Amino acid sequence: MAATNESKFKGFSKETVVFFNGLKKNNTREWFEGQRPVYEAQVMEPAKAFVEAMGARLKELLPRLNAIPKINKSIFRLNRDTRFSMDPTPYKTNLGIYFWEGGRSRMEGTGFYFHLEPPHLMLGIGTYLFSDQQIIRYRRAVVDPKLGKELAKIVAAVSKLDGWEIGGKHYKRIPAGFDPAHPNAALLLHNGLYAGMETAIPKEFFSVRLIDYCMERHAPLVPLHKWLVKAAS
């Protein structure tokens, strides 16, 4: 199955990058409609093939992972919601793709993130923002004698990986009811827990080797993903 899916994915193209550079300079509905054939052929088609190929590889490690090659599933929509925004531009200038685990909604599931925004490519893993119920479970797990010690080791290991940074720290004070002197107190300041890395767009982006490129970088982060599934999902 993986081989079949990967044979459909040949990489993204230089036109993919050109499209997003153009959209950044001409973020209007008129420009986008004129470029819609390019968007469909050079962004959406390879993005769907990437979801299938990358999803197949990730599912070898995590069978319950969701990899759905549709907009508002694994592929984030390009249109922005401008109703409550100071930014009136109608489109995002990036391609976001997400593989998440479990039966909850996409944004409530921990997972693996792929983000193209020329001239950069970003990879991420974890939960960007906990729901109200998730943060309760997360905090209890952080101070749990077994789960907390496990998380501390995982975070320490991630911090040593080249290019990766732990994110999600939000609060300035330890939440009420928790000990500020706890060894994991700093992790109680998070309203999400994830790791991310950003690089210039690599040459692998333009070939099937992008799958291996992402897998090699995501694989060491799988323990963080599994901890979040077990403790906070």
PyMOL commands that set and color helices and strands:
alter all, ss='L'
color gray80, all
select helices_A, chain A and resi 2-8+14-25+29-34+36-61+106-108+132-143+145-159+185-189+203-206+209-231
alter helices_A, ss='H'
color red, helices_A
select strands_A, chain A and resi 65-66+95-101+111-117+120-127+165-169+190-200
alter strands_A, ss='S'
color yellow, strands_A
deselect
rebuild
show_as cartoon
